[in-house]
Amino acid sequence: MTAPRAGTDDFLLLVDVLPEGLRSAVRALPPTQVLEVVMDLGRPPEARLVDRVVRLREASVERVDLEQVLARVAPPGEDNRAGIERTLHRVSAIRNRQGRVVGLTLRVGRAVFGTIDMVRDLIGTGRNVLLLGRPGVGKTTKLREVARVLADDLGKRVMVVDTSNEIGGDGDVPHPGIGGARRMQVSRPDRQHDVMIEAVENHMPEVIIVDEIGTAAEAAAARTIAERGVQLVATAHGNTLENLVLNPTLSDLVGGVQTVTLSDDEARRRRTQKTVSERKAPPTFDIVVEMVGRDEVLVHGATAEAVDRLLAGKAVGGERRRQDPASGRMEVEAAALASVSSEAVTPREPSGAVGRVAASGAGVSRQASTGAVGLDASRVSHPGAREDGRGFSLERGVEHPTATGARPGPGEGSEGARPSTGESRGHAHDAELLGAGVGDSPRASHGATGTVSRAEEPGTSSRFASSVSGEASQGHEPPPARERIAVTVVEARPPRSTRFATRPSEDLEAPPVESRGPTRIYAHAVSRDVLQRVLRDLPVEVRLVSRMESADLVVTLRSRANDPRMRRVVAKTGARVEAVKRNSSAELRRALRAHFNILEGVDEEEVREAVEEVERAVEKVLSDSVTVPLEPRSPRVRKLQHRLVSRYHLEAVSHGREPHRHLVIYPLGAEVDAALAEETEGSA
């Protein structure tokens, strides 16, 4: 594996279009560090480098400077972009309301070779690949190298749909950076989807390359291409897979999201609310690559499974890959696939493994530091094959083994070789922490390590196989030595949480644990979504749980307050029950404010002192059977104290006049009527 390399000969062609006074200043900069030159009318020109910004001169940019640059490049199109013949440089214009150019951005374009070593094994599988990342992270650079590798190294018929001439450069002759790939230019940006379909219908490509899918029409064209059996490699803006799922315009690229209503039986079987979000269709792209940085990516090898896990509130997982830009060494980290849960559990050994690649070649083999469990590499999917599971219901699924979570084969009956998917799930609760941000506890993986092999042949898949044997070979020949890369297994990072983490994890079974930390709330016969919105507005640390046995508080309808199952669970766990008359946000807000002793306009410290005073007084009344007077309080605080006392089936009577009016708590069997009569006479 070699370090990425790039030529800088074209850089001087971009310098030549600058005004005379700026050329010498730009030539003095290191060519490999320059990203773009910015010229705004009335401001000093600047050169933006990788790690800093350099002012090229103190004098401001004048209109004549902008006109000189525009005269040396092609006229800007409808997308306000122009280029330099047979180069990858881009000149973008900023116009005022009258259409006159008032600013220019001269972006340096480079054909960097060797930038796709981290994802090269994915490109040759014939599966659709989507590169996801923020602007400027290098998506187009990698896409250009993908076109060259597919055309020159793998010998495929590649067609590049080049909307702004960023991939193939400006002019009628494509830049050598795309190799033998053909290029179709797009007359207007809004016709990109038409050209995509035209490329498939007229030119019989095996691979279509598209940059920046950004509209619903382009997403629909991408699905059409994928269904016609043509491999599609494209880019889109977005930091993570979650951003793409939440984007209503582009979510169809990963299957789309729909809201479905479950039957009562199905909701009980899943132990969730009746309205859930599910994936709508098979994803257009089989693989999603999140570009974290220029030398780091996060690979989701099964988009359908990743989206399903995201919508179910679980960790998305993925394989994190890093490459040293100097030496070309690659580091691979298999992310843990434990459920996203903020439930407090006993810490265990973390699952997942990090592999540090130390040899060259595209095929990858991982050798564990301990154990002799192996993964069979013979089960390789065919080109164009999609993920398993075309049923798009997010039901309780079987945990798929990761690169390190292998199942023991025959004769591997020891506990140390078992995967963590069953045991770690047994002690976790799916929940959401609202406003507190509690992290996830790592899940267990008891030494489930082994050797993973990938087949490296053009046109075949290199997905990790999932079958496990007692020995490394078991009748299957290992890949050639040049395709094997040694990997050292180390600890992996815990899964990141997502905004979908409120969804319950249906495959979790656990006994109730002691309440600690934020209050755990279960929605019984009330809308979980409405309850969630109400809780977000309250200044309390709570979490929604999916099992009644795990709850400290059960919120239910008054008509369902005598539900036998709920009463049995509450009697067993000691949880409180708050009953509301209607399933509305106003009713839920009122009940929860009362439960958590929230008084608007009253100092929080005063409320806390009043609650603690009542608790001490109630304890004294119950233990010593004496009457206990409380300190004078405001009417709203006294009402709160009345409510707290009533929870213990005691009586409290207000005595005195404002501002010295206070509560007196009476023990069971006390003459409260006489006290009430005396208080009534005193008030009169």
C-alpha positions as CSV (number, residue, x, y, z in Angstrom):
1,M,0.0,0.0,0.0
2,T,1.5,3.3,-1.0
3,A,1.0,6.8,0.2
4,P,-1.2,9.1,-1.8
5,R,0.7,11.2,-4.3
6,A,-0.3,14.1,-6.5
7,G,1.2,16.1,-9.3
8,T,1.6,19.9,-9.0
9,D,2.3,20.8,-12.6
10,D,-1.2,22.1,-13.2
11,F,-0.9,24.5,-10.3
12,L,1.1,27.1,-12.4
13,L,-1.8,27.2,-14.9
14,L,-4.1,28.4,-12.1
15,V,-1.4,31.0,-11.1
16,D,-1.3,32.3,-14.6
17,V,-4.9,33.5,-14.6
18,L,-4.3,35.7,-11.5
19,P,-3.6,39.4,-11.9
20,E,0.1,40.2,-12.3
21,G,0.5,41.6,-8.8
22,L,-0.7,38.3,-7.2
23,R,1.2,35.8,-9.2
24,S,4.5,36.1,-7.5
25,A,2.9,36.0,-4.0
26,V,1.0,32.8,-4.8
27,R,4.1,31.2,-6.5
28,A,6.0,31.7,-3.2
29,L,3.6,29.5,-1.3
30,P,4.0,25.7,-1.1
31,P,1.9,24.4,-4.0
32,T,0.7,21.2,-2.2
33,Q,-0.7,23.3,0.7
34,V,-2.7,25.8,-1.3
35,L,-6.5,25.1,-1.3
36,E,-7.9,28.2,-2.9
37,V,-7.4,31.9,-3.6
38,V,-10.2,34.3,-2.6
39,M,-10.7,37.6,-4.3
40,D,-13.6,39.8,-3.0
41,L,-14.2,43.3,-4.2
42,G,-13.0,45.9,-1.7
43,R,-11.0,43.4,0.4
44,P,-7.4,42.2,0.4
45,P,-6.9,39.0,-1.6
46,E,-6.2,35.9,0.5
47,A,-4.8,32.4,-0.1
48,R,-6.3,29.6,2.0
49,L,-3.8,26.9,2.9
50,V,-4.4,23.6,4.7
51,D,-3.5,25.0,8.1
52,R,-3.6,28.8,7.7
53,V,-4.8,31.8,5.7
54,V,-2.2,34.1,4.0
55,R,-3.0,37.7,2.9
56,L,-1.4,38.1,-0.5
57,R,-1.2,41.9,-0.4
58,E,-2.6,44.8,1.6
59,A,-4.3,46.6,-1.3
60,S,-7.9,45.7,-1.8
61,V,-9.2,43.9,-4.9
62,E,-10.5,46.2,-7.6
63,R,-13.1,45.5,-10.3
64,V,-10.3,45.4,-12.9
65,D,-8.6,42.5,-11.1
66,L,-11.8,40.5,-11.3
67,E,-12.2,41.3,-15.0
68,Q,-8.6,40.2,-15.7
69,V,-9.3,36.7,-14.2
70,L,-12.6,36.3,-16.0
71,A,-11.0,37.2,-19.3
72,R,-8.5,34.3,-18.9
73,V,-11.1,31.6,-18.2
74,A,-14.2,30.3,-19.8
75,P,-17.4,32.3,-19.2
76,P,-19.2,31.1,-16.0
77,G,-22.2,29.0,-16.6
78,E,-25.6,29.0,-14.8
79,D,-24.0,27.5,-11.8
80,N,-21.5,30.5,-11.7
81,R,-18.6,28.1,-12.2
82,A,-15.8,28.3,-14.8
83,G,-12.7,26.3,-15.4
84,I,-9.3,26.1,-17.1
85,E,-9.0,23.9,-20.2
86,R,-7.9,20.3,-19.3
87,T,-7.3,21.1,-15.7
88,L,-9.3,20.4,-12.5
89,H,-9.1,23.9,-11.2
90,R,-12.4,25.7,-10.6
91,V,-13.2,29.4,-10.7
92,S,-16.5,30.2,-8.9
93,A,-18.1,33.7,-9.1
94,I,-20.2,35.7,-6.6
95,R,-22.6,38.1,-8.1
96,N,-24.6,41.1,-6.8
97,R,-28.3,41.6,-7.3
98,Q,-27.6,43.2,-10.8
99,G,-25.7,40.1,-11.9
100,R,-22.2,41.7,-11.8
101,V,-19.3,39.6,-10.4
102,V,-18.1,41.0,-7.0
103,G,-16.1,38.0,-5.8
104,L,-14.1,35.0,-7.1
105,T,-13.0,31.8,-5.5
106,L,-10.2,30.0,-7.4
107,R,-10.1,26.5,-6.1
108,V,-7.1,24.3,-6.7
109,G,-8.0,20.9,-8.2
110,R,-5.6,18.0,-8.0
111,A,-5.7,14.4,-9.2
112,V,-4.4,12.6,-6.2
113,F,-3.5,9.0,-6.8
114,G,-3.8,6.3,-4.1
115,T,-6.5,8.1,-2.1
116,I,-9.0,5.2,-2.3
117,D,-6.8,2.5,-0.8
118,M,-9.0,2.6,2.3
119,V,-12.1,1.7,0.2
120,R,-10.6,0.0,-2.8
121,D,-11.9,-3.4,-1.7
122,L,-15.4,-2.0,-1.7
123,I,-15.3,-0.5,-5.2
124,G,-14.6,-3.7,-7.1
125,T,-17.5,-5.6,-5.6
126,G,-20.1,-4.3,-8.1
127,R,-22.2,-2.9,-5.3
128,N,-23.4,0.7,-5.2
129,V,-21.3,2.9,-3.0
130,L,-22.2,6.4,-1.6
131,L,-19.5,8.7,-0.3
132,L,-20.8,10.9,2.5
133,G,-19.0,13.9,3.9
134,R,-19.0,17.7,4.5
135,P,-17.8,20.1,1.8
136,G,-14.1,20.2,1.3
137,V,-13.3,16.8,2.9
138,G,-12.2,15.3,-0.4
139,K,-15.2,13.5,-1.8
140,T,-14.7,14.6,-5.4
141,T,-11.0,13.7,-5.3
142,K,-11.8,10.2,-4.2
143,L,-14.6,9.9,-6.7
144,R,-12.2,10.9,-9.5
145,E,-9.7,8.2,-8.4
146,V,-12.6,5.7,-8.2
147,A,-13.4,6.3,-11.9
148,R,-9.7,5.8,-12.9
149,V,-9.3,2.6,-10.9
150,L,-12.6,1.1,-12.2
151,A,-11.7,2.0,-15.8
152,D,-8.0,1.3,-15.9
153,D,-7.3,-1.3,-13.2
154,L,-10.6,-3.3,-13.3
155,G,-11.3,-2.8,-17.0
156,K,-14.9,-1.7,-16.6
157,R,-17.0,0.5,-18.8
158,V,-17.2,3.7,-16.7
159,M,-19.3,6.8,-17.5
160,V,-18.8,10.0,-15.4
161,V,-21.8,12.4,-15.2
162,D,-19.9,15.6,-14.8
163,T,-22.2,18.4,-13.9
164,S,-19.7,21.2,-13.2
165,N,-16.7,19.7,-14.8
166,E,-15.2,19.0,-11.4
167,I,-14.4,15.4,-12.0
168,G,-13.1,15.5,-15.5
169,G,-11.9,19.0,-15.7
170,D,-12.9,21.9,-18.0
171,G,-12.9,21.6,-21.8
172,D,-14.0,18.9,-24.2
173,V,-11.1,16.5,-23.5
174,P,-11.3,14.9,-20.0
175,H,-8.4,15.3,-17.6
176,P,-6.1,12.3,-17.4
177,G,-7.1,11.9,-13.7
178,I,-10.2,9.9,-14.7
179,G,-8.1,7.4,-16.7
180,G,-10.0,5.6,-19.4
181,A,-13.4,6.6,-18.1
182,R,-15.8,8.4,-20.4
183,R,-17.4,11.7,-19.4
184,M,-20.8,13.2,-20.1
185,Q,-21.0,17.0,-19.4
186,V,-24.3,18.5,-18.1
187,S,-25.5,21.7,-19.8
188,R,-27.4,22.9,-16.7
189,P,-27.2,21.7,-13.1
190,D,-31.0,21.0,-13.0
191,R,-30.6,18.5,-15.8
192,Q,-28.2,16.2,-14.0
193,H,-30.9,13.6,-13.4
194,D,-31.8,13.5,-17.1
195,V,-28.2,13.0,-18.1
196,M,-27.9,10.2,-15.5
197,I,-30.7,8.3,-17.2
198,E,-29.4,9.1,-20.7
199,A,-26.0,7.7,-19.8
200,V,-27.6,4.3,-18.9
201,E,-29.9,4.2,-21.9
202,N,-27.5,5.3,-24.6
203,H,-24.0,4.2,-23.7
204,M,-24.3,0.8,-21.9
205,P,-22.0,1.6,-19.0
206,E,-21.2,-0.9,-16.2
207,V,-20.5,1.9,-13.7
208,I,-22.0,5.4,-13.4
209,I,-20.1,8.0,-11.4
210,V,-22.1,11.0,-10.1
211,D,-20.9,13.9,-7.9
212,E,-23.1,15.6,-5.4
213,I,-26.6,14.1,-5.5
214,G,-28.7,16.8,-4.0
215,T,-32.3,16.8,-5.3
216,A,-35.3,14.4,-5.1
217,A,-35.1,14.0,-8.9
218,E,-31.5,12.9,-8.8
219,A,-32.2,10.5,-5.9
220,A,-35.1,9.0,-8.0
221,A,-32.7,8.7,-11.0
222,A,-30.1,7.0,-8.8
223,R,-32.7,4.4,-7.7
224,T,-33.7,3.8,-11.4
225,I,-30.0,3.2,-12.3
226,A,-29.5,0.9,-9.4
227,E,-32.6,-1.2,-10.4
228,R,-31.2,-1.6,-13.9
229,G,-28.2,-3.5,-12.7
230,V,-25.6,-0.7,-13.2
231,Q,-23.2,-0.1,-10.4
232,L,-23.5,3.4,-9.1
233,V,-20.8,5.3,-7.2
234,A,-21.8,8.8,-6.0
235,T,-21.3,11.5,-3.4
236,A,-23.7,13.5,-1.2
237,H,-23.3,16.2,1.4
238,G,-23.9,15.1,5.1
239,N,-21.6,14.3,8.0
240,T,-23.1,11.0,9.0
241,L,-25.6,8.4,8.0
242,E,-28.0,9.8,10.5
243,N,-27.9,13.2,8.7
244,L,-28.9,11.4,5.5
245,V,-31.8,9.6,7.1
246,L,-33.1,12.8,8.6
247,N,-32.8,14.6,5.2
248,P,-36.3,14.2,3.6
249,T,-34.9,14.9,0.1
250,L,-32.1,12.4,0.1
251,S,-33.3,9.8,2.6
252,D,-34.5,7.6,-0.3
253,L,-30.8,6.9,-1.1
254,V,-30.7,4.7,2.0
255,G,-34.3,3.4,1.8
256,G,-36.4,6.3,3.1
257,V,-38.3,6.4,6.4
258,Q,-42.0,5.9,7.0
259,T,-44.2,6.0,10.0
260,V,-46.3,2.9,10.6
261,T,-49.0,2.0,13.1
262,L,-48.8,-1.4,14.6
263,S,-51.6,-3.6,15.8
264,D,-52.1,-4.1,19.5
265,D,-50.8,-7.6,19.4
266,E,-47.7,-6.5,17.4
267,A,-47.0,-3.6,19.7
268,R,-47.2,-5.9,22.7
269,R,-44.9,-8.4,21.0
270,R,-42.3,-5.8,20.3
271,R,-43.0,-4.1,23.7
272,T,-43.1,-0.7,22.1
273,Q,-45.6,2.1,21.2
274,K,-48.0,1.6,18.3
275,T,-46.5,4.2,16.1
276,V,-42.9,3.5,15.0
277,S,-40.5,4.7,12.2
278,E,-39.3,2.0,9.8
279,R,-37.3,1.8,6.6
280,K,-39.6,2.2,3.6
281,A,-37.7,0.4,0.8
282,P,-34.4,-1.3,0.0
283,P,-31.6,1.3,0.0
284,T,-30.3,2.5,-3.4
285,F,-26.7,2.3,-2.1
286,D,-25.6,-1.0,-0.6
287,I,-22.5,0.6,1.1
288,V,-22.3,4.0,2.7
289,V,-18.8,5.5,3.4
290,E,-18.8,8.4,5.9
291,M,-15.7,10.5,5.2
292,V,-14.6,11.7,8.6
293,G,-11.5,13.3,7.2
294,R,-9.1,13.0,4.3
295,D,-7.4,10.0,5.8
296,E,-10.2,8.5,7.9
297,V,-13.5,6.9,6.8
298,L,-16.3,5.0,8.5
299,V,-17.7,2.2,6.3
300,H,-21.2,0.8,6.7
301,G,-21.0,-2.4,4.6
302,A,-24.7,-3.2,4.9
303,T,-26.7,0.0,4.6
304,A,-30.1,-1.7,5.2
305,E,-28.9,-3.1,8.5
306,A,-27.3,0.1,9.6
307,V,-30.5,2.2,8.9
308,D,-32.6,-0.4,10.6
309,R,-30.4,-0.2,13.7
310,L,-30.4,3.5,13.6
311,L,-34.2,3.7,13.5
312,A,-34.4,1.1,16.3
313,G,-32.3,3.3,18.5
314,K,-29.2,1.1,18.4
315,A,-25.6,1.8,17.6
316,V,-25.1,2.1,13.9
317,G,-21.8,0.3,14.0
318,G,-19.5,0.4,11.0
319,E,-15.8,-0.1,10.3
320,R,-13.5,2.8,10.9
321,R,-10.5,3.0,8.7
322,R,-7.5,5.3,8.9
323,Q,-4.5,5.7,6.7
324,D,-1.2,7.3,7.5
325,P,-0.6,9.8,4.7
326,A,3.2,9.5,4.9
327,S,3.7,5.7,5.1
328,G,0.4,4.5,3.7
329,R,-0.2,2.3,6.7
330,M,-3.9,1.6,7.4
331,E,-5.6,1.1,10.7
332,V,-9.0,-0.7,10.8
333,E,-11.4,-0.5,13.7
334,A,-14.5,-2.6,13.9
335,A,-17.1,-0.6,15.8
336,A,-19.2,-2.3,18.5
337,L,-22.8,-3.1,17.7
338,A,-24.2,-2.9,21.2
339,S,-27.6,-1.2,21.6
340,V,-27.6,2.5,22.3
341,S,-28.8,2.5,25.9
342,S,-28.2,4.9,28.7
343,E,-29.4,2.4,31.3
344,A,-27.0,2.0,34.2
345,V,-25.4,-1.4,34.0
346,T,-22.3,-3.1,35.4
347,P,-19.3,-2.3,33.2
348,R,-17.9,-5.2,31.3
349,E,-15.2,-5.9,28.8
350,P,-15.7,-3.8,25.6
351,S,-16.5,-5.5,22.4
352,G,-15.1,-4.8,19.0
353,A,-11.5,-4.8,17.8
354,V,-9.0,-2.5,16.2
355,G,-6.8,-3.8,13.5
356,R,-3.6,-2.1,12.6
357,V,-2.7,-3.0,9.0
358,A,1.0,-3.5,8.5
359,A,1.5,-4.8,5.0
360,S,0.5,-4.0,1.4
361,G,-2.3,-5.3,-0.8
362,A,-6.0,-4.8,-1.0
363,G,-7.2,-8.0,0.5
364,V,-7.4,-7.9,4.3
365,S,-6.7,-10.7,6.8
366,R,-7.1,-10.2,10.5
367,Q,-5.2,-12.4,12.9
368,A,-6.2,-12.3,16.6
369,S,-3.6,-12.1,19.3
370,T,-5.2,-15.0,21.1
371,G,-7.4,-17.9,20.2
372,A,-7.7,-20.1,17.2
373,V,-11.2,-19.4,16.0
374,G,-11.4,-18.6,12.3
375,L,-14.0,-17.1,9.9
376,D,-14.7,-18.9,6.6
377,A,-14.0,-16.6,3.7
378,S,-15.7,-18.9,1.1
379,R,-19.1,-17.3,1.6
380,V,-18.7,-14.3,-0.8
381,S,-21.7,-12.5,-2.3
382,H,-22.0,-12.1,-6.0
383,P,-21.6,-8.7,-7.7
384,G,-24.6,-6.5,-7.4
385,A,-26.1,-8.6,-4.6
386,R,-28.1,-6.7,-2.0
387,E,-28.2,-7.0,1.7
388,D,-30.2,-9.8,3.3
389,G,-33.7,-9.1,4.7
390,R,-36.0,-7.4,2.2
391,G,-38.7,-7.3,4.9
392,F,-38.5,-3.8,6.0
393,S,-40.2,-4.2,9.3
394,L,-37.9,-3.3,12.2
395,E,-38.6,-6.4,14.2
396,R,-36.4,-8.2,16.7
397,G,-33.5,-9.3,14.7
398,V,-30.6,-11.6,15.2
399,E,-27.3,-9.8,15.9
400,H,-25.1,-10.2,12.9
401,P,-21.5,-11.1,13.9
402,T,-18.9,-8.3,13.4
403,A,-15.4,-8.9,12.3
404,T,-14.6,-10.0,15.8
405,G,-17.9,-11.2,17.1
406,A,-17.7,-14.7,15.6
407,R,-19.8,-17.7,16.5
408,P,-17.9,-20.8,17.8
409,G,-17.7,-23.7,15.4
410,P,-17.9,-27.4,16.2
411,G,-15.7,-28.2,19.1
412,E,-15.4,-24.6,20.3
413,G,-17.6,-24.9,23.3
414,S,-15.6,-22.9,25.7
415,E,-17.1,-19.7,27.2
416,G,-14.2,-17.6,25.9
417,A,-15.1,-18.2,22.3
418,R,-18.7,-17.1,22.5
419,P,-20.0,-13.9,21.0
420,S,-21.2,-11.1,23.1
421,T,-24.5,-10.6,21.3
422,G,-26.5,-12.8,23.6
423,E,-25.0,-12.3,27.0
424,S,-24.5,-8.5,26.8
425,R,-28.1,-8.0,25.6
426,G,-29.4,-9.9,28.6
427,H,-28.5,-7.2,31.1
428,A,-29.2,-4.0,29.1
429,H,-32.3,-1.8,29.0
430,D,-33.2,0.3,26.0
431,A,-33.8,3.8,27.2
432,E,-33.4,7.5,26.4
433,L,-31.7,10.0,28.6
434,L,-33.5,13.3,28.2
435,G,-31.3,16.3,28.9
436,A,-28.6,14.4,30.9
437,G,-26.4,13.0,28.2
438,V,-25.4,9.8,30.0
439,G,-23.1,7.7,27.9
440,D,-23.4,4.0,27.1
441,S,-21.8,1.3,29.0
442,P,-19.5,-1.0,27.0
443,R,-20.9,-4.5,26.2
444,A,-19.1,-7.7,26.7
445,S,-17.1,-9.6,24.2
446,H,-15.4,-12.6,25.8
447,G,-12.5,-13.2,23.5
448,A,-14.5,-13.6,20.3
449,T,-11.6,-13.0,18.0
450,G,-10.4,-14.8,14.9
451,T,-9.0,-14.5,11.4
452,V,-11.1,-12.8,8.8
453,S,-10.3,-13.1,5.2
454,R,-11.4,-11.2,2.1
455,A,-11.3,-12.4,-1.5
456,E,-9.6,-10.0,-3.7
457,E,-10.7,-10.6,-7.3
458,P,-12.1,-8.0,-9.7
459,G,-15.9,-8.2,-9.8
460,T,-16.3,-10.2,-6.7
461,S,-17.5,-9.2,-3.3
462,S,-15.1,-8.9,-0.4
463,R,-17.7,-8.8,2.4
464,F,-16.7,-10.4,5.7
465,A,-18.0,-14.0,5.8
466,S,-20.0,-15.1,8.9
467,S,-19.4,-18.8,9.2
468,V,-17.0,-20.0,11.8
469,S,-14.9,-23.1,11.9
470,G,-13.0,-24.8,14.7
471,E,-9.7,-24.4,12.8
472,A,-8.5,-21.7,10.5
473,S,-8.7,-23.7,7.2
474,Q,-11.4,-26.4,7.5
475,G,-11.2,-27.2,3.8
476,H,-10.9,-23.6,2.5
477,E,-7.6,-22.4,1.1
478,P,-6.4,-19.1,2.6
479,P,-5.9,-16.1,0.4
480,P,-2.4,-15.6,-1.2
481,A,0.3,-14.2,1.0
482,R,0.4,-10.9,-0.9
483,E,-3.2,-10.3,0.0
484,R,-2.9,-10.9,3.7
485,I,-2.4,-8.0,6.2
486,A,-1.5,-8.7,9.8
487,V,-3.8,-7.1,12.4
488,T,-3.4,-6.6,16.1
489,V,-6.6,-6.7,18.1
490,V,-7.0,-3.9,20.6
491,E,-9.9,-2.2,22.4
492,A,-12.6,-0.4,20.3
493,R,-14.5,2.7,21.1
494,P,-18.0,2.6,22.5
495,P,-20.9,3.2,20.1
496,R,-22.1,6.7,19.6
497,S,-25.6,7.7,20.5
498,T,-28.1,9.0,18.0
499,R,-31.3,11.0,18.2
500,F,-33.2,7.8,17.4
501,A,-32.1,6.4,20.7
502,T,-35.5,6.9,22.2
503,R,-36.7,3.9,20.3
504,P,-36.9,0.8,22.4
505,S,-34.6,-2.1,21.8
506,E,-37.0,-5.0,21.4
507,D,-34.4,-7.7,21.8
508,L,-33.4,-6.8,25.4
509,E,-34.6,-8.9,28.3
510,A,-33.4,-7.9,31.8
511,P,-34.6,-8.2,35.3
512,P,-35.4,-4.9,37.1
513,V,-32.5,-3.1,38.7
514,E,-32.3,-0.7,41.5
515,S,-33.2,2.9,40.7
516,R,-30.3,5.2,40.5
517,G,-29.5,8.3,38.6
518,P,-32.3,9.9,36.5
519,T,-35.9,8.8,37.0
520,R,-37.0,6.1,34.6
521,I,-40.4,6.6,33.1
522,Y,-42.6,4.1,31.3
523,A,-45.5,5.2,29.1
524,H,-48.5,2.9,29.7
525,A,-51.6,3.6,27.5
526,V,-50.3,7.1,26.7
527,S,-48.4,8.3,23.6
528,R,-44.7,7.9,24.0
529,D,-44.0,10.7,21.5
530,V,-46.2,13.2,23.4
531,L,-44.7,12.2,26.7
532,Q,-41.2,12.6,25.2
533,R,-42.0,16.1,24.0
534,V,-43.3,17.1,27.4
535,L,-40.3,15.8,29.2
536,R,-37.9,17.7,27.0
537,D,-39.6,21.0,28.3
538,L,-39.1,20.0,32.0
539,P,-35.9,20.9,33.9
540,V,-35.5,17.3,35.2
541,E,-33.2,14.4,34.4
542,V,-35.4,11.5,33.2
543,R,-35.2,8.7,30.7
544,L,-37.9,6.7,28.9
545,V,-37.7,3.0,29.2
546,S,-39.3,0.3,27.1
547,R,-40.1,-2.2,30.0
548,M,-42.5,-1.5,32.8
549,E,-40.3,-3.6,35.1
550,S,-37.5,-1.1,34.8
551,A,-39.5,2.0,35.6
552,D,-39.5,4.2,38.7
553,L,-42.6,6.0,37.4
554,V,-45.5,4.7,35.3
555,V,-47.6,7.3,33.5
556,T,-51.0,5.9,32.5
557,L,-54.6,7.0,31.7
558,R,-57.0,7.2,34.5
559,S,-59.3,4.7,32.7
560,R,-56.4,2.2,32.6
561,A,-55.1,2.8,36.1
562,N,-56.5,-0.5,37.3
563,D,-54.9,-2.6,34.6
564,P,-54.1,-6.0,36.3
565,R,-50.7,-6.5,34.7
566,M,-49.6,-2.9,35.6
567,R,-50.8,-3.3,39.2
568,R,-48.8,-6.6,39.5
569,V,-45.7,-5.0,38.2
570,V,-46.0,-1.9,40.3
571,A,-46.6,-4.0,43.4
572,K,-43.5,-6.0,42.7
573,T,-41.2,-3.1,41.8
574,G,-42.6,-0.3,44.0
575,A,-42.9,2.2,41.1
576,R,-45.1,5.2,41.4
577,V,-48.2,5.6,39.2
578,E,-49.3,8.9,37.8
579,A,-52.8,8.8,36.2
580,V,-53.9,11.4,33.7
581,K,-57.5,12.0,32.5
582,R,-56.6,12.5,28.8
583,N,-53.7,11.6,26.6
584,S,-52.7,15.3,25.9
585,S,-49.6,17.3,26.4
586,A,-51.4,19.6,28.9
587,E,-52.5,16.8,31.1
588,L,-49.1,15.1,31.0
589,R,-47.3,18.3,31.7
590,R,-49.6,19.1,34.7
591,A,-49.1,15.6,36.2
592,L,-45.3,15.5,35.7
593,R,-44.9,19.0,37.1
594,A,-46.8,17.9,40.2
595,H,-44.8,14.7,40.5
596,F,-41.4,16.4,40.2
597,N,-42.5,19.3,42.4
598,I,-41.9,22.0,39.7
599,L,-43.3,25.4,40.5
600,E,-42.9,28.2,37.9
601,G,-41.9,31.5,39.4
602,V,-40.8,30.0,42.7
603,D,-37.1,29.7,43.7
604,E,-35.9,26.2,43.2
605,E,-34.0,26.3,46.4
606,E,-37.1,27.2,48.3
607,V,-39.0,24.3,46.8
608,R,-36.3,21.9,47.6
609,E,-36.2,23.1,51.3
610,A,-40.0,22.8,51.5
611,V,-39.9,19.3,50.2
612,E,-37.1,18.2,52.5
613,E,-39.0,19.8,55.5
614,V,-42.1,17.8,54.6
615,E,-40.2,14.5,54.3
616,R,-38.5,15.1,57.8
617,A,-41.9,16.0,59.3
618,V,-43.7,13.0,57.8
619,E,-41.0,10.7,59.1
620,K,-41.3,12.1,62.6
621,V,-45.2,11.9,62.5
622,L,-45.1,8.3,61.4
623,S,-42.5,7.2,63.9
624,D,-43.5,9.2,67.0
625,S,-47.3,9.8,66.3
626,V,-46.9,13.5,67.2
627,T,-48.2,16.7,65.5
628,V,-45.5,18.5,63.6
629,P,-45.9,22.2,62.5
630,L,-44.0,23.4,59.4
631,E,-42.4,26.7,58.6
632,P,-44.5,29.5,57.1
633,R,-44.6,29.2,53.3
634,S,-46.3,31.0,50.3
635,P,-49.7,29.6,49.2
636,R,-48.2,27.8,46.2
637,V,-45.5,26.1,48.2
638,R,-48.1,25.2,50.9
639,K,-50.3,23.6,48.2
640,L,-47.3,21.5,47.2
641,Q,-46.7,20.5,50.8
642,H,-50.3,19.5,51.1
643,R,-50.0,17.2,48.1
644,L,-46.8,15.6,49.4
645,V,-48.4,14.9,52.8
646,S,-51.5,13.3,51.2
647,R,-49.2,10.7,49.6
648,Y,-48.6,9.2,53.1
649,H,-52.3,9.2,53.9
650,L,-51.8,11.8,56.6
651,E,-53.7,15.0,57.3
652,A,-52.3,18.6,57.1
653,V,-54.1,21.7,58.1
654,S,-53.1,25.3,57.4
655,H,-52.9,27.6,60.5
656,G,-52.3,31.3,60.9
657,R,-52.6,34.3,58.7
658,E,-50.3,35.6,55.9
659,P,-47.4,35.9,55.9
660,H,-47.1,33.5,58.9
661,R,-49.6,30.9,57.6
662,H,-48.1,27.4,57.8
663,L,-49.0,23.7,57.7
664,V,-49.4,21.4,60.6
665,I,-49.2,17.6,60.0
666,Y,-51.3,15.3,62.2
667,P,-50.7,11.6,62.9
668,L,-53.2,8.9,62.0
669,G,-56.3,9.0,64.2
670,A,-55.8,12.6,65.4
671,E,-58.7,14.9,66.0
672,V,-58.3,16.7,62.7
673,D,-61.9,17.9,62.6
674,A,-61.5,19.9,65.7
675,A,-58.4,21.5,64.3
676,L,-60.2,22.4,61.1
677,A,-63.1,23.9,63.0
678,E,-60.7,25.9,65.1
679,E,-58.9,27.2,62.0
680,T,-62.2,28.1,60.4
681,E,-63.3,30.1,63.4
682,G,-59.9,31.8,63.6
683,S,-60.1,32.8,59.9
684,A,-63.6,34.2,60.4
